[in-house]
């Protein structure tokens, strides 16, 4: 009799990977990028809120890819374009930074998924 495969561990690993990627992206923007010190100096409260909204939206999407991520960024940046105190230059800079964050999120997620799959495979 064939043994039924349980993919719960893999699904959990993918969820953990998404959360880890989101956290890594935020940390990278503040501390790891070439312009991290500038990011910390120029950040405004609305920028933090917008970045947090992007990361929350990313966490809610099960299978995030670049196209979905860019759509999320565009939607939130356009919403903040109506915010008092947000200049066109600040919005453009924030959008550019959020878009460049995708590469770091994607790389971090791939590493985490590989580790999760290895752990699940070893338990079998």
C-alpha positions as CSV (number, residue, x, y, z in Angstrom):
1,X,0.0,0.0,0.0
2,X,1.4,3.4,-1.0
3,X,2.1,5.8,1.8
4,X,0.3,9.1,1.5
5,X,2.7,12.1,1.1
6,X,2.3,14.9,3.6
7,X,3.2,18.3,2.2
8,X,2.4,20.2,5.4
9,X,6.1,20.7,6.2
10,X,6.8,22.1,2.7
11,X,3.8,24.4,2.9
12,X,4.9,25.6,6.3
13,X,8.4,26.1,5.0
14,X,7.2,28.2,2.2
15,X,5.2,30.4,4.6
16,X,8.2,30.8,6.8
17,X,10.2,31.7,3.8
18,X,7.8,34.4,2.8
19,X,7.9,35.9,6.3
20,X,11.7,35.7,6.5
21,X,12.0,37.4,3.1
22,X,9.8,40.2,4.2
23,X,11.9,40.7,7.4
24,X,15.1,40.5,5.4
25,X,13.9,43.1,2.9
26,X,13.1,45.6,5.7
27,X,16.4,45.0,7.5
28,X,18.3,45.2,4.2
29,X,16.8,48.6,3.4
30,X,17.7,50.1,6.7
31,X,21.1,48.4,7.3
32,X,22.4,46.3,4.4
33,X,22.1,48.4,1.3
34,X,24.8,50.7,-0.1
35,X,22.6,53.7,0.9
36,X,21.3,52.4,4.2
37,X,22.6,55.4,6.2
38,X,20.8,57.7,3.8
39,X,17.7,55.7,4.2
40,X,17.7,56.0,7.9
41,X,18.3,59.8,7.8
42,X,15.6,60.6,5.2
43,X,12.9,58.2,6.4
44,X,9.6,59.9,7.4
45,X,6.8,58.3,9.3
46,X,4.6,58.0,6.2
47,X,7.4,56.2,4.4
48,X,7.7,53.6,7.2
49,X,3.9,53.2,7.1
50,X,3.9,52.7,3.3
51,X,6.8,50.2,3.5
52,X,5.0,48.3,6.3
53,X,1.8,48.2,4.2
54,X,3.8,46.7,1.3
55,X,5.3,44.1,3.5
56,X,1.9,43.2,5.0
57,X,0.4,42.8,1.6
58,X,3.3,40.6,0.5
59,X,2.8,38.4,3.5
60,X,-0.9,37.9,2.5
61,X,-0.1,36.7,-1.0
62,X,0.6,33.0,-1.1
63,X,2.7,32.7,-4.2
64,X,4.5,36.0,-4.6
65,X,6.3,36.8,-7.8
66,X,7.9,39.9,-9.2
67,X,4.7,40.9,-11.1
68,X,2.5,40.7,-8.0
69,X,5.1,42.5,-5.9
70,X,5.4,45.4,-8.4
71,X,1.6,45.7,-8.5
72,X,1.5,45.9,-4.7
73,X,4.2,48.6,-4.7
74,X,2.4,50.6,-7.4
75,X,-0.9,50.4,-5.6
76,X,0.5,51.6,-2.3
77,X,2.8,54.3,-3.8
78,X,-0.1,55.7,-5.8
79,X,-2.2,55.8,-2.6
80,X,0.6,57.8,-0.8
81,X,0.9,60.2,-3.7
82,X,-2.2,61.8,-2.4
83,X,-0.7,62.2,1.1
84,X,0.1,65.7,2.3
85,X,3.8,66.2,2.8
86,X,4.8,63.6,0.3
87,X,6.8,65.1,-2.6
88,X,7.1,63.6,-6.0
89,X,10.8,63.1,-5.5
90,X,10.3,61.3,-2.2
91,X,7.7,59.0,-3.7
92,X,9.9,58.2,-6.7
93,X,12.8,57.4,-4.4
94,X,10.7,55.2,-2.2
95,X,9.2,53.4,-5.2
96,X,12.7,52.8,-6.6
97,X,13.9,51.4,-3.3
98,X,10.9,49.2,-2.9
99,X,11.3,47.8,-6.4
100,X,15.0,47.1,-5.8
101,X,14.1,45.2,-2.6
102,X,12.5,42.5,-4.8
103,X,15.9,40.9,-5.7
104,X,16.8,40.6,-2.0
105,X,13.4,39.2,-1.0
106,X,13.5,36.6,-3.9
107,X,17.1,35.5,-3.0
108,X,16.2,35.1,0.7
109,X,13.0,33.2,0.0
110,X,14.8,30.7,-2.3
111,X,17.4,30.0,0.4
112,X,14.8,29.5,3.1
113,X,12.6,27.2,1.0
114,X,15.6,25.0,0.1
115,X,16.4,24.7,3.9
116,X,12.8,23.9,4.7
117,X,12.6,21.3,2.0
118,X,15.8,19.7,3.1
119,X,14.5,19.4,6.7
120,X,11.2,17.9,5.6
121,X,13.1,15.4,3.3
122,X,15.4,14.3,6.2
123,X,12.4,13.6,8.5
124,X,11.0,11.1,6.0
